[in-house]
Amino acid sequence: MTHTDFIPYGRQSISEADIAAVVKSLRSDFLTQGPCVSEFENAVATKVGASYGVAANSATSALHLACLALGVGTGDRVWTSPNTFIASANCARYCGASVDFVDIDPRTYNMCANKLAQKLQAAKLTDTLPKVVIPVHFAGQSCDMAAIYALSKAYGFRIIEDASHAIGATYQGGQVGNGKYSDICVFSFHPVKIITTAEGGMAVTNNEQLAKHMRTHASQGTTKSPDELTQQPGDWYYEQHTLGFNYRMTELQAALGLAQLSHLDDFIERRHQQFEHYKTLLKNFPITLPYQSEDNYSSLHLYPILLPEHNKSARKGVFDVLRHAGIGAQVHYIPVHSQPYYKQLGFNDGDFPVAEDYYARTLSLPLFTDLTYAQQERVALILKHALIANRVMRA
Ligand SMILES: *Cc1c(COP(=O)(O)O)cnc(C)c1O
């Protein structure tokens, strides 16, 4: 098997125009802190219907900035989904807050709004309500944000959407990121995500103060805004007002991001075609295909399939057959609370049974913009062999 035969679960799609945009940026006066970053921030904000965009060197950094802007600190509680990448929880730990999780809906694999309601009711009685809840739009499908937002009003918490998978998605006809149901929404531009800047992320918000806070903290806690300076001795002058970080995105990344953003709608349309093709190819397989709720247009970051309950133990065997045949299947996600780091903070196996059961049975098949129908057909063929070899399916 040659290297090029390997089909990863996700990867970037880079055009000659994208490459030209980065080269142009390399030849320009600014490699960082130039015009491309703010142009990219404005373009993303406009695209998703938000007032402000704050670019960062990763979505992880953007999530940290978002928590800081909402005042998350020691003694605070932040709740998120166990079915996510660890960064959705780690951002609260960076701020010294404690993390807890809300189990998932067995159909969408997103944080379950009913379970959130129950957990809030219980937390109110013990005076342990969260300051911030971070719903994660798993695989690009929005959580039930109207319900989560209503709960935020009833219980007084703030909302950061982890939309790392979901740029370009819509929920109830509105763009994910428009801020209708959250304070801040974060996108990732890692190469496996919908569009890429290599590493990179962005927080969008409609709140000027939050945007300003995040921007300041992404750049060492400094400002050059004349209205914020305590003195103005000259043009060299800046002031540090708080302890920040260097979380800035470079001009090269922003130039790539701008070029990628122009492909966003096409990329997602392509993913929907692939989604339909899998539906046809896999329709007689004894597996659960990803569910799409009617009020969503998902950006389809992932294609997670589910093995039957009684074939749980076959997952590793199926995975191994796929991998040996050059299909880069992956598992999204190992429940965050079952990581040794979180177990040492007090979590146990069995704490979030729906997420754990889902994890035991899931596999993500390749899904990315440049995946061909022929490659999907190869995935389906090898998956069939893998299911037969592991007695999930009859020959
Ligand atoms: C990828 C991802 C992140 C982190 O994104 P980076 O840009 O790699 O920091 C956070 N949350 C979720 C759900 C992700 O999938």
PDBQT file of the ligand as one rigid body, heavy atoms in Angstrom, charges set to zero:
ROOT
HETATM    1  C1  LIG A 401     -10.623  21.093  17.214  1.00  0.00    +0.000 C 
HETATM    2  C2  LIG A 401     -11.441  21.420  18.401  1.00  0.00    +0.000 A 
HETATM    3  C3  LIG A 401     -11.041  22.346  19.367  1.00  0.00    +0.000 A 
HETATM    4  C4  LIG A 401      -9.683  22.954  19.403  1.00  0.00    +0.000 C 
HETATM    5  O1  LIG A 401      -9.334  23.541  18.215  1.00  0.00    +0.000 OA
HETATM    6  P1  LIG A 401      -7.820  23.989  17.969  1.00  0.00    +0.000 P 
HETATM    7  O2  LIG A 401      -7.976  25.013  16.888  1.00  0.00    +0.000 OA
HETATM    8  O3  LIG A 401      -7.102  22.752  17.522  1.00  0.00    +0.000 OA
HETATM    9  O4  LIG A 401      -7.289  24.542  19.209  1.00  0.00    +0.000 OA
HETATM   10  C5  LIG A 401     -11.910  22.666  20.387  1.00  0.00    +0.000 A 
HETATM   11  N1  LIG A 401     -13.114  22.085  20.471  1.00  0.00    +0.000 NA
HETATM   12  C6  LIG A 401     -13.531  21.168  19.584  1.00  0.00    +0.000 A 
HETATM   13  C7  LIG A 401     -14.890  20.575  19.726  1.00  0.00    +0.000 C 
HETATM   14  C8  LIG A 401     -12.695  20.791  18.525  1.00  0.00    +0.000 A 
HETATM   15  O5  LIG A 401     -13.083  19.844  17.673  1.00  0.00    +0.000 OA
ENDROOT
TORSDOF 0
